[in-house]
Amino acid sequence: MKIKLILVMIFLYGGILTLQAKEYNASLFGIKSNGTTLNTTSIQKAIDFIHEQGGGTLRFYVGRYLTGTVVLKENVHIQLEEGAILVGSTNIYDYNIDVPNCALIYAKDAKNITIKGKGVIDGQGREVAYNLLAQIQSGVLKDPLDYDRPRNRRPKAIYMRSCENVRIHGVTIKNSADWVQVYDQCVNTVVDSITVDSKAFWNNDGIDIVDCRNFKLLNSFIDASDDAICLKSHDATKSCEDVEIRNCTARSSANGIKFGTVSAGGYKRIRIINNKVYDTFRSALTIATPDGGIVEDILVDSLTAFNTGNPFYLRIGARWNKGRIGSINNVVIQNVKVEVAKEKPDRGYSYEGPIEDNPRNPSPSSIVGLKNAPIRNVTFRNIEISYPGGSNPHYAYRGTSRTDLDSIPEMEASYPEFSQFKELPAWGFYIRHAENIHFEGVVLKLREPDYRPMLVLDDVNGYSLSKVKQEGAKGKKELVAQGSKKINLSGNT
């Protein structure tokens, strides 16, 4: 009797495992791999069928699978084997263009979904964007066109909203017409060991993490023609919380790792550990909250950045904040090495970052709050930054007198970028409207002489400098605090 019971239990347990691990080949549903047959309906039928059966894996083998928008559903997993390419249609009408955030792969309110394997998702974004533009210019579709770029209806490669237990693993995502992948208000998401190669058109953010909780981005390479790794907050009642970005490499024609720009709710408990950034036209790291968001408890540890336009930019603004004042509080940036480029770092890429704030001399790292909203409690520890120097006061000048510092505009309603103030009075760090800023073991190197001092603090309430050094070419060895007081920095301070 006991033996029969055990056999029955083994049979039932094996059946459950079989059900959970059920796999379906794409060909079973008439899905063609020839690269010319439009498979949208067949792929969607496969997803719907697997979902109705309680879940399983839809497996694609070697080939090119042409498709428009498909909607991923609960308990359905996409397996792209090596050599399998999911190819986006170039016909804009093959996408869900009447839905906000249309995408090649779309999911909403779905649990337990996966995209994995060694295959590729190719959005063919340049062709899609140009075909959309042609429809707008012919009058068939209406769009305001920002800088002759369609504002709406450009499909993303992946968009997931309010999903739970999402896994993206191993795949390559390339050539999106818009942001490459967006995870919006998702919970318990892991994106691991992916490759993003998307320089097909403007606004190609590599990954956007929007108001998500318990999100991990791990072991990935992201090369994008806009911000590579980007945290956003679109909803004033939500925020990005408990996010980990670890062991990633990022290249961008904009920022390497960025908080914002849209920052309505904010960011809490963010850990950015052991990452590399290179060839970034803008900052290696930007933390911006221009829309009333709360930023707190941020750790950046072991970041290496080279050939970048700027090391750090921390900024509170008042753009779309609707009367709410944002904040940045408790930020630790440690164990960082940065090399700032002399020339334009993203030169030669198809879509270079726009030169919109020139002419100017090289910009320093900046921490810029507002008069009524200072940035609070920021620590830089074990930092080494190499700056190009070479600023020329006859080309563009900004001094350190009270009059000179007061002439720097607040620009609280402007789009937050490190170069927005044009000329700044320091070559290393410029800090304005801040409280409790601490430097511990900071070495700032200058490759060519610079007429400006290394650090300028203006309206800073509380700061400390421990083992701060200037090395390299000749520069003013002094700190200018509050626009008048000068402290010699000959060696350690």
One Martini backbone bead per residue (centre of mass of N, CA, C, O) as a GRO file, in nm:
protein
  493
    1MET     BB    1   0.059   0.062  -0.022
    2LYS     BB    2   0.300   0.250   0.010
    3ILE     BB    3   0.412   0.209  -0.274
    4LYS     BB    4   0.165   0.320  -0.426
    5LEU     BB    5   0.170   0.602  -0.299
    6ILE     BB    6   0.451   0.678  -0.400
    7LEU     BB    7   0.392   0.644  -0.702
    8VAL     BB    8   0.167   0.852  -0.718
    9MET     BB    9   0.338   1.093  -0.621
   10ILE     BB   10   0.548   1.079  -0.846
   11PHE     BB   11   0.350   1.117  -1.079
   12LEU     BB   12   0.234   1.390  -0.992
   13TYR     BB   13   0.502   1.545  -0.968
   14GLY     BB   14   0.591   1.495  -1.261
   15GLY     BB   15   0.345   1.635  -1.388
   16ILE     BB   16   0.400   1.915  -1.274
   17LEU     BB   17   0.680   1.953  -1.401
   18THR     BB   18   0.586   1.917  -1.692
   19LEU     BB   19   0.392   2.157  -1.694
   20GLN     BB   20   0.602   2.375  -1.614
   21ALA     BB   21   0.810   2.262  -1.862
   22LYS     BB   22   0.661   2.332  -2.105
   23GLU     BB   23   0.731   2.292  -2.457
   24TYR     BB   24   0.735   2.504  -2.762
   25ASN     BB   25   0.756   2.512  -3.085
   26ALA     BB   26   0.713   2.749  -3.319
   27SER     BB   27   0.628   2.560  -3.561
   28LEU     BB   28   0.356   2.455  -3.440
   29PHE     BB   29   0.223   2.762  -3.524
   30GLY     BB   30   0.347   2.857  -3.811
   31ILE     BB   31   0.624   2.972  -3.764
   32LYS     BB   32   0.852   3.162  -3.949
   33SER     BB   33   1.224   3.168  -4.049
   34ASN     BB   34   1.265   3.357  -4.333
   35GLY     BB   35   1.219   3.691  -4.284
   36THR     BB   36   0.917   3.749  -4.450
   37THR     BB   37   0.714   3.639  -4.267
   38LEU     BB   38   0.440   3.741  -4.092
   39ASN     BB   39   0.408   3.641  -3.730
   40THR     BB   40   0.216   3.781  -3.530
   41THR     BB   41  -0.033   3.591  -3.509
   42SER     BB   42   0.122   3.327  -3.440
   43ILE     BB   43   0.266   3.422  -3.185
   44GLN     BB   44   0.012   3.506  -3.030
   45LYS     BB   45  -0.120   3.228  -3.032
   46ALA     BB   46   0.102   3.090  -2.870
   47ILE     BB   47   0.082   3.260  -2.616
   48ASP     BB   48  -0.217   3.210  -2.557
   49PHE     BB   49  -0.205   2.904  -2.536
   50ILE     BB   50   0.004   2.878  -2.308
   51HIS     BB   51  -0.156   3.041  -2.106
   52GLU     BB   52  -0.415   2.853  -2.110
   53GLN     BB   53  -0.225   2.598  -2.009
   54GLY     BB   54  -0.046   2.752  -1.761
   55GLY     BB   55   0.221   2.739  -1.924
   56GLY     BB   56   0.548   2.815  -2.078
   57THR     BB   57   0.762   2.751  -2.367
   58LEU     BB   58   0.880   2.948  -2.638
   59ARG     BB   59   1.069   2.814  -2.910
   60PHE     BB   60   1.354   2.945  -3.087
   61TYR     BB   61   1.526   2.890  -3.364
   62VAL     BB   62   1.696   2.915  -3.625
   63GLY     BB   63   1.633   3.246  -3.742
   64ARG     BB   64   1.392   3.472  -3.898
   65TYR     BB   65   1.138   3.658  -3.709
   66LEU     BB   66   0.876   3.823  -3.825
   67THR     BB   67   0.734   4.116  -3.645
   68GLY     BB   68   0.515   4.255  -3.445
   69THR     BB   69   0.322   4.299  -3.201
   70VAL     BB   70   0.357   4.135  -2.882
   71VAL     BB   71   0.184   3.974  -2.606
   72LEU     BB   72   0.279   3.906  -2.296
   73LYS     BB   73   0.201   3.641  -2.068
   74GLU     BB   74   0.128   3.461  -1.816
   75ASN     BB   75   0.366   3.207  -1.786
   76VAL     BB   76   0.548   3.312  -2.026
   77HIS     BB   77   0.826   3.188  -2.228
   78ILE     BB   78   1.111   3.307  -2.402
   79GLN     BB   79   1.319   3.121  -2.635
   80LEU     BB   80   1.638   3.219  -2.769
   81GLU     BB   81   1.829   3.079  -2.963
   82GLU     BB   82   2.103   3.040  -3.120
   83GLY     BB   83   2.019   3.228  -3.417
   84ALA     BB   84   1.778   3.374  -3.309
   85ILE     BB   85   1.556   3.624  -3.471
   86LEU     BB   86   1.373   3.896  -3.369
   87VAL     BB   87   1.194   4.084  -3.614
   88GLY     BB   88   1.109   4.393  -3.690
   89SER     BB   89   0.894   4.561  -3.842
   90THR     BB   90   0.876   4.841  -4.084
   91ASN     BB   91   0.573   4.859  -4.023
   92ILE     BB   92   0.396   5.067  -3.823
   93TYR     BB   93   0.111   4.897  -3.843
   94ASP     BB   94   0.240   4.640  -3.672
   95TYR     BB   95   0.177   4.823  -3.430
   96ASN     BB   96   0.071   4.959  -3.108
   97ILE     BB   97   0.028   5.291  -3.173
   98ASP     BB   98  -0.237   5.353  -2.974
   99VAL     BB   99  -0.034   5.293  -2.748
  100PRO     BB  100   0.131   5.367  -2.496
  101ASN     BB  101   0.422   5.238  -2.542
  102CYS     BB  102   0.508   5.099  -2.784
  103ALA     BB  103   0.592   4.754  -2.898
  104LEU     BB  104   0.721   4.455  -2.974
  105ILE     BB  105   0.729   4.387  -2.662
  106TYR     BB  106   0.437   4.335  -2.459
  107ALA     BB  107   0.341   4.417  -2.110
  108LYS     BB  108   0.055   4.369  -1.875
  109ASP     BB  109  -0.016   4.243  -1.579
  110ALA     BB  110   0.223   4.030  -1.550
  111LYS     BB  111   0.333   3.703  -1.455
  112ASN     BB  112   0.588   3.516  -1.506
  113ILE     BB  113   0.822   3.632  -1.715
  114THR     BB  114   1.027   3.551  -2.016
  115ILE     BB  115   1.356   3.635  -2.161
  116LYS     BB  116   1.575   3.405  -2.333
  117GLY     BB  117   1.907   3.359  -2.435
  118LYS     BB  118   2.123   3.385  -2.745
  119GLY     BB  119   1.953   3.572  -2.887
  120VAL     BB  120   1.765   3.815  -3.093
  121ILE     BB  121   1.653   4.163  -3.085
  122ASP     BB  122   1.536   4.333  -3.384
  123GLY     BB  123   1.390   4.653  -3.456
  124GLN     BB  124   1.466   4.826  -3.705
  125GLY     BB  125   1.456   5.142  -3.619
  126ARG     BB  126   1.535   5.323  -3.856
  127GLU     BB  127   1.318   5.230  -4.057
  128VAL     BB  128   1.076   5.280  -3.875
  129ALA     BB  129   1.121   5.586  -3.828
  130TYR     BB  130   1.118   5.672  -4.129
  131ASN     BB  131   0.834   5.560  -4.191
  132LEU     BB  132   0.689   5.733  -3.985
  133LEU     BB  133   0.781   6.007  -4.094
  134ALA     BB  134   0.641   5.974  -4.370
  135GLN     BB  135   0.350   5.964  -4.250
  136ILE     BB  136   0.362   6.247  -4.129
  137GLN     BB  137   0.447   6.417  -4.382
  138SER     BB  138   0.180   6.313  -4.545
  139GLY     BB  139  -0.070   6.323  -4.310
  140VAL     BB  140  -0.167   6.050  -4.182
  141LEU     BB  141  -0.005   6.143  -3.934
  142LYS     BB  142   0.015   6.290  -3.611
  143ASP     BB  143   0.294   6.517  -3.523
  144PRO     BB  144   0.515   6.751  -3.379
  145LEU     BB  145   0.805   6.718  -3.397
  146ASP     BB  146   1.123   6.674  -3.267
  147TYR     BB  147   1.366   6.760  -3.453
  148ASP     BB  148   1.238   6.564  -3.673
  149ARG     BB  149   1.104   6.380  -3.451
  150PRO     BB  150   0.913   6.147  -3.339
  151ARG     BB  151   0.729   6.146  -3.046
  152ASN     BB  152   0.537   5.923  -3.149
  153ARG     BB  153   0.512   5.561  -3.212
  154ARG     BB  154   0.776   5.457  -3.129
  155PRO     BB  155   0.907   5.153  -3.095
  156LYS     BB  156   0.993   4.947  -2.869
  157ALA     BB  157   1.126   4.654  -2.780
  158ILE     BB  158   1.051   4.684  -2.461
  159TYR     BB  159   0.736   4.668  -2.266
  160MET     BB  160   0.668   4.694  -1.907
  161ARG     BB  161   0.363   4.685  -1.701
  162SER     BB  162   0.291   4.581  -1.399
  163CYS     BB  163   0.499   4.357  -1.336
  164GLU     BB  164   0.587   4.015  -1.221
  165ASN     BB  165   0.843   3.830  -1.236
  166VAL     BB  166   1.101   3.919  -1.417
  167ARG     BB  167   1.298   3.770  -1.696
  168ILE     BB  168   1.620   3.871  -1.834
  169HIS     BB  169   1.834   3.651  -2.040
  170GLY     BB  170   2.121   3.677  -2.267
  171VAL     BB  171   2.023   3.871  -2.462
  172THR     BB  172   1.997   4.060  -2.764
  173ILE     BB  173   1.951   4.417  -2.810
  174LYS     BB  174   1.848   4.595  -3.112
  175ASN     BB  175   1.747   4.858  -3.292
  176SER     BB  176   1.576   5.087  -3.180
  177ALA     BB  177   1.337   5.355  -3.216
  178ASP     BB  178   1.371   5.373  -2.905
  179TRP     BB  179   1.355   5.280  -2.632
  180VAL     BB  180   1.457   4.969  -2.564
  181GLN     BB  181   1.382   4.937  -2.241
  182VAL     BB  182   1.084   4.903  -2.024
  183TYR     BB  183   1.029   4.926  -1.664
  184ASP     BB  184   0.698   4.974  -1.527
  185GLN     BB  185   0.607   4.910  -1.221
  186CYS     BB  186   0.788   4.678  -1.133
  187VAL     BB  187   0.825   4.349  -0.968
  188ASN     BB  188   1.068   4.152  -0.951
  189THR     BB  189   1.350   4.210  -1.131
  190VAL     BB  190   1.568   4.042  -1.381
  191VAL     BB  191   1.866   4.160  -1.544
  192ASP     BB  192   2.083   3.928  -1.725
  193SER     BB  193   2.331   3.906  -1.947
  194ILE     BB  194   2.308   4.142  -2.149
  195THR     BB  195   2.279   4.297  -2.481
  196VAL     BB  196   2.325   4.636  -2.599
  197ASP     BB  197   2.270   4.757  -2.951
  198SER     BB  198   2.164   5.105  -2.975
  199LYS     BB  199   2.209   5.333  -3.272
  200ALA     BB  200   1.957   5.394  -3.477
  201PHE     BB  201   1.847   5.636  -3.294
  202TRP     BB  202   1.695   5.842  -3.117
  203ASN     BB  203   1.634   5.774  -2.789
  204ASN     BB  204   1.834   5.509  -2.696
  205ASP     BB  205   1.781   5.386  -2.436
  206GLY     BB  206   1.895   5.104  -2.290
  207ILE     BB  207   1.760   5.146  -1.988
  208ASP     BB  208   1.438   5.165  -1.812
  209ILE     BB  209   1.373   5.243  -1.468
  210VAL     BB  210   1.030   5.264  -1.356
  211ASP     BB  211   0.905   5.254  -1.060
  212CYS     BB  212   1.065   5.022  -0.920
  213ARG     BB  213   1.079   4.703  -0.740
  214ASN     BB  214   1.311   4.495  -0.709
  215PHE     BB  215   1.586   4.555  -0.894
  216LYS     BB  216   1.803   4.384  -1.140
  217LEU     BB  217   2.124   4.473  -1.284
  218LEU     BB  218   2.335   4.232  -1.455
  219ASN     BB  219   2.607   4.155  -1.641
  220SER     BB  220   2.606   4.403  -1.857
  221PHE     BB  221   2.585   4.538  -2.198
  222ILE     BB  222   2.568   4.897  -2.289
  223ASP     BB  223   2.487   5.045  -2.614
  224ALA     BB  224   2.398   5.391  -2.660
  225SER     BB  225   2.238   5.700  -2.798
  226ASP     BB  226   2.176   5.720  -2.495
  227ASP     BB  227   2.106   5.655  -2.208
  228ALA     BB  228   2.203   5.365  -2.074
  229ILE     BB  229   2.137   5.395  -1.754
  230CYS     BB  230   1.792   5.444  -1.638
  231LEU     BB  231   1.630   5.627  -1.394
  232LYS     BB  232   1.278   5.663  -1.328
  233SER     BB  233   0.990   5.902  -1.245
  234HIS     BB  234   0.643   5.938  -1.339
  235ASP     BB  235   0.519   5.902  -1.041
  236ALA     BB  236   0.441   6.078  -0.751
  237THR     BB  237   0.342   5.793  -0.595
  238LYS     BB  238   0.622   5.685  -0.679
  239SER     BB  239   0.922   5.462  -0.689
  240CYS     BB  240   1.248   5.381  -0.678
  241GLU     BB  241   1.321   5.059  -0.520
  242ASP     BB  242   1.556   4.849  -0.467
  243VAL     BB  243   1.825   4.890  -0.654
  244GLU     BB  244   2.049   4.693  -0.869
  245ILE     BB  245   2.380   4.774  -1.007
  246ARG     BB  246   2.590   4.513  -1.151
  247ASN     BB  247   2.843   4.443  -1.357
  248CYS     BB  248   2.855   4.687  -1.569
  249THR     BB  249   2.856   4.817  -1.911
  250ALA     BB  250   2.880   5.162  -2.040
  251ARG     BB  251   2.760   5.330  -2.338
  252SER     BB  252   2.731   5.685  -2.450
  253SER     BB  253   2.584   5.990  -2.592
  254ALA     BB  254   2.543   6.056  -2.287
  255ASN     BB  255   2.478   5.885  -2.016
  256GLY     BB  256   2.563   5.628  -1.827
  257ILE     BB  257   2.436   5.705  -1.535
  258LYS     BB  258   2.082   5.780  -1.458
  259PHE     BB  259   1.879   6.015  -1.287
  260GLY     BB  260   1.652   6.048  -1.507
  261THR     BB  261   1.470   6.307  -1.563
  262VAL     BB  262   1.219   6.198  -1.475
  263SER     BB  263   1.118   6.300  -1.115
  264ALA     BB  264   0.844   6.266  -0.932
  265GLY     BB  265   0.909   6.067  -0.692
  266GLY     BB  266   1.185   5.866  -0.701
  267TYR     BB  267   1.472   5.744  -0.488
  268LYS     BB  268   1.546   5.429  -0.311
  269ARG     BB  269   1.779   5.227  -0.246
  270ILE     BB  270   2.058   5.249  -0.425
  271ARG     BB  271   2.279   5.014  -0.603
  272ILE     BB  272   2.615   5.087  -0.741
  273ILE     BB  273   2.825   4.814  -0.852
  274ASN     BB  274   3.081   4.749  -1.041
  275ASN     BB  275   3.131   4.968  -1.287
  276LYS     BB  276   3.135   5.073  -1.637
  277VAL     BB  277   3.245   5.371  -1.826
  278TYR     BB  278   3.221   5.493  -2.176
  279ASP     BB  279   3.200   5.736  -2.419
  280THR     BB  280   3.068   5.984  -2.275
  281PHE     BB  281   2.933   6.288  -2.340
  282ARG     BB  282   2.855   6.307  -2.059
  283SER     BB  283   2.795   6.165  -1.772
  284ALA     BB  284   2.871   5.904  -1.577
  285LEU     BB  285   2.702   6.058  -1.336
  286THR     BB  286   2.349   6.118  -1.275
  287ILE     BB  287   2.163   6.322  -1.029
  288ALA     BB  288   1.821   6.398  -1.092
  289THR     BB  289   1.555   6.645  -0.959
  290PRO     BB  290   1.314   6.845  -1.137
  291ASP     BB  291   1.006   6.702  -1.025
  292GLY     BB  292   0.998   6.644  -0.689
  293GLY     BB  293   1.185   6.427  -0.609
  294ILE     BB  294   1.309   6.168  -0.394
  295VAL     BB  295   1.652   6.138  -0.280
  296GLU     BB  296   1.773   5.831  -0.114
  297ASP     BB  297   2.003   5.618  -0.045
  298ILE     BB  298   2.301   5.625  -0.208
  299LEU     BB  299   2.520   5.383  -0.379
  300VAL     BB  300   2.857   5.426  -0.508
  301ASP     BB  301   3.065   5.147  -0.611
  302SER     BB  302   3.300   5.087  -0.816
  303LEU     BB  303   3.385   5.313  -1.049
  304THR     BB  304   3.461   5.319  -1.402
  305ALA     BB  305   3.586   5.601  -1.604
  306PHE     BB  306   3.627   5.668  -1.961
  307ASN     BB  307   3.597   5.888  -2.192
  308THR     BB  308   3.451   6.143  -2.055
  309GLY     BB  309   3.279   6.451  -2.012
  310ASN     BB  310   3.191   6.367  -1.704
  311PRO     BB  311   3.153   6.265  -1.390
  312PHE     BB  312   2.954   6.459  -1.196
  313TYR     BB  313   2.583   6.513  -1.146
  314LEU     BB  314   2.412   6.712  -0.909
  315ARG     BB  315   2.044   6.785  -0.917
  316ILE     BB  316   1.821   7.046  -0.842
  317GLY     BB  317   1.492   7.126  -0.952
  318ALA     BB  318   1.210   7.329  -1.132
  319ARG     BB  319   0.997   7.215  -1.366
  320TRP     BB  320   0.753   6.964  -1.304
  321ASN     BB  321   0.668   6.995  -0.976
  322LYS     BB  322   0.400   7.134  -0.881
  323GLY     BB  323   0.530   7.271  -0.599
  324ARG     BB  324   0.740   7.058  -0.558
  325ILE     BB  325   1.026   6.972  -0.366
  326GLY     BB  326   1.311   6.839  -0.401
  327SER     BB  327   1.563   6.576  -0.312
  328ILE     BB  328   1.904   6.523  -0.175
  329ASN     BB  329   2.002   6.233   0.031
  330ASN     BB  330   2.236   6.032   0.101
  331VAL     BB  331   2.540   6.014  -0.058
  332VAL     BB  332   2.763   5.756  -0.184
  333ILE     BB  333   3.097   5.796  -0.329
  334GLN     BB  334   3.315   5.516  -0.411
  335ASN     BB  335   3.570   5.388  -0.564
  336VAL     BB  336   3.685   5.601  -0.800
  337LYS     BB  337   3.761   5.621  -1.162
  338VAL     BB  338   3.844   5.910  -1.374
  339GLU     BB  339   3.841   6.009  -1.729
  340VAL     BB  340   3.862   6.309  -1.894
  341ALA     BB  341   3.805   6.440  -2.188
  342LYS     BB  342   3.913   6.660  -2.433
  343GLU     BB  343   3.737   6.545  -2.633
  344LYS     BB  344   3.486   6.408  -2.796
  345PRO     BB  345   3.382   6.095  -2.689
  346ASP     BB  346   3.149   6.028  -2.939
  347ARG     BB  347   3.313   6.028  -3.180
  348GLY     BB  348   3.169   5.861  -3.479
  349TYR     BB  349   2.887   5.830  -3.421
  350SER     BB  350   2.583   5.844  -3.560
  351TYR     BB  351   2.468   5.965  -3.265
  352GLU     BB  352   2.555   6.238  -3.140
  353GLY     BB  353   2.590   6.452  -2.911
  354PRO     BB  354   2.481   6.761  -2.852
  355ILE     BB  355   2.613   7.090  -2.903
  356GLU     BB  356   2.450   7.315  -2.670
  357ASP     BB  357   2.687   7.454  -2.449
  358ASN     BB  358   2.847   7.612  -2.645
  359PRO     BB  359   3.094   7.777  -2.540
  360ARG     BB  360   3.353   7.607  -2.337
  361ASN     BB  361   3.502   7.494  -2.081
  362PRO     BB  362   3.577   7.261  -1.890
  363SER     BB  363   3.388   7.073  -1.675
  364PRO     BB  364   3.295   7.009  -1.371
  365SER     BB  365   3.198   6.885  -1.108
  366SER     BB  366   2.852   6.884  -0.971
  367ILE     BB  367   2.667   7.054  -0.696
  368VAL     BB  368   2.316   7.151  -0.745
  369GLY     BB  369   2.095   7.331  -0.593
  370LEU     BB  370   1.874   7.516  -0.401
  371LYS     BB  371   1.803   7.764  -0.194
  372ASN     BB  372   1.539   7.582  -0.076
  373ALA     BB  373   1.723   7.305  -0.182
  374PRO     BB  374   1.956   7.139  -0.061
  375ILE     BB  375   2.217   6.936  -0.081
  376ARG     BB  376   2.256   6.636   0.124
  377ASN     BB  377   2.480   6.429   0.230
  378VAL     BB  378   2.782   6.403   0.078
  379THR     BB  379   3.016   6.140  -0.022
  380PHE     BB  380   3.365   6.134  -0.103
  381ARG     BB  381   3.552   5.821  -0.155
  382ASN     BB  382   3.808   5.728  -0.307
  383ILE     BB  383   3.909   5.947  -0.542
  384GLU     BB  384   3.986   5.958  -0.906
  385ILE     BB  385   4.061   6.247  -1.119
  386SER     BB  386   4.103   6.324  -1.467
  387TYR     BB  387   4.179   6.630  -1.611
  388PRO     BB  388   4.254   6.834  -1.884
  389GLY     BB  389   4.221   7.123  -1.888
  390GLY     BB  390   4.305   7.427  -2.060
  391SER     BB  391   4.192   7.679  -1.974
  392ASN     BB  392   4.069   8.000  -2.115
  393PRO     BB  393   4.013   8.330  -2.025
  394HIS     BB  394   3.995   8.439  -2.336
  395TYR     BB  395   3.751   8.254  -2.416
  396ALA     BB  396   3.635   8.184  -2.113
  397TYR     BB  397   3.495   8.345  -1.816
  398ARG     BB  398   3.520   8.261  -1.451
  399GLY     BB  399   3.511   8.377  -1.148
  400THR     BB  400   3.530   8.426  -0.763
  401SER     BB  401   3.361   8.644  -0.717
  402ARG     BB  402   3.064   8.752  -0.615
  403THR     BB  403   2.980   8.849  -0.894
  404ASP     BB  404   3.051   8.596  -1.054
  405LEU     BB  405   2.873   8.391  -0.894
  406ASP     BB  406   2.599   8.552  -0.932
  407SER     BB  407   2.604   8.513  -1.256
  408ILE     BB  408   2.507   8.238  -1.208
  409PRO     BB  409   2.255   8.069  -1.299
  410GLU     BB  410   2.002   7.869  -1.184
  411MET     BB  411   1.812   7.700  -1.382
  412GLU     BB  412   1.561   7.531  -1.253
  413ALA     BB  413   1.382   7.480  -1.541
  414SER     BB  414   1.596   7.318  -1.668
  415TYR     BB  415   1.764   7.097  -1.824
  416PRO     BB  416   1.972   6.854  -1.676
  417GLU     BB  417   2.314   6.952  -1.725
  418PHE     BB  418   2.651   6.994  -1.680
  419SER     BB  419   2.658   7.239  -1.921
  420GLN     BB  420   2.430   7.462  -1.865
  421PHE     BB  421   2.634   7.701  -1.742
  422LYS     BB  422   2.887   7.660  -1.877
  423GLU     BB  423   3.074   7.857  -1.717
  424LEU     BB  424   3.300   7.763  -1.456
  425PRO     BB  425   3.515   7.834  -1.161
  426ALA     BB  426   3.602   7.525  -1.185
  427TRP     BB  427   3.783   7.213  -1.250
  428GLY     BB  428   3.664   7.000  -1.035
  429PHE     BB  429   3.456   7.154  -0.818
  430TYR     BB  430   3.105   7.250  -0.801
  431ILE     BB  431   2.933   7.409  -0.518
  432ARG     BB  432   2.571   7.457  -0.465
  433HIS     BB  433   2.351   7.439  -0.246
  434ALA     BB  434   2.467   7.296   0.042
  435GLU     BB  435   2.505   7.008   0.279
  436ASN     BB  436   2.728   6.814   0.392
  437ILE     BB  437   3.029   6.791   0.250
  438HIS     BB  438   3.248   6.505   0.173
  439PHE     BB  439   3.608   6.454   0.169
  440GLU     BB  440   3.784   6.129   0.115
  441GLY     BB  441   4.035   6.066  -0.063
  442VAL     BB  442   4.103   6.304  -0.294
  443VAL     BB  443   4.210   6.295  -0.642
  444LEU     BB  444   4.316   6.567  -0.853
  445LYS     BB  445   4.387   6.584  -1.196
  446LEU     BB  446   4.613   6.770  -1.420
  447ARG     BB  447   4.719   6.789  -1.758
  448GLU     BB  448   4.660   7.100  -1.773
  449PRO     BB  449   4.659   7.407  -1.728
  450ASP     BB  450   4.462   7.621  -1.496
  451TYR     BB  451   4.296   7.919  -1.394
  452ARG     BB  452   4.142   7.757  -1.192
  453PRO     BB  453   4.019   7.625  -0.929
  454MET     BB  454   3.941   7.322  -0.794
  455LEU     BB  455   3.740   7.454  -0.572
  456VAL     BB  456   3.387   7.555  -0.537
  457LEU     BB  457   3.201   7.723  -0.277
  458ASP     BB  458   2.841   7.799  -0.270
  459ASP     BB  459   2.633   7.782  -0.035
  460VAL     BB  460   2.781   7.609   0.213
  461ASN     BB  461   2.674   7.395   0.488
  462GLY     BB  462   2.910   7.213   0.544
  463TYR     BB  463   3.246   7.080   0.545
  464SER     BB  464   3.496   6.827   0.437
  465LEU     BB  465   3.865   6.768   0.433
  466SER     BB  466   4.037   6.456   0.349
  467LYS     BB  467   4.288   6.395   0.166
  468VAL     BB  468   4.336   6.631  -0.045
  469LYS     BB  469   4.445   6.631  -0.393
  470GLN     BB  470   4.682   6.778  -0.619
  471GLU     BB  471   4.771   6.689  -0.956
  472GLY     BB  472   5.008   6.788  -1.189
  473ALA     BB  473   4.938   7.048  -1.326
  474LYS     BB  474   4.904   7.373  -1.314
  475GLY     BB  475   4.728   7.522  -1.036
  476LYS     BB  476   4.517   7.633  -0.811
  477LYS     BB  477   4.596   7.590  -0.460
  478GLU     BB  478   4.265   7.618  -0.396
  479LEU     BB  479   3.990   7.705  -0.197
  480VAL     BB  480   3.664   7.830  -0.265
  481ALA     BB  481   3.468   7.976  -0.013
  482GLN     BB  482   3.183   8.158  -0.051
  483GLY     BB  483   3.357   8.356  -0.260
  484SER     BB  484   3.629   8.434  -0.053
  485LYS     BB  485   3.744   8.206   0.091
  486LYS     BB  486   4.087   8.086   0.120
  487ILE     BB  487   4.248   7.763   0.077
  488ASN     BB  488   4.518   7.587   0.095
  489LEU     BB  489   4.636   7.301  -0.139
  490SER     BB  490   4.928   7.182  -0.034
  491GLY     BB  491   4.829   6.877  -0.068
  492ASN     BB  492   4.692   6.842   0.227
  493THR     BB  493   4.348   6.883   0.408
   0.00000   0.00000   0.00000
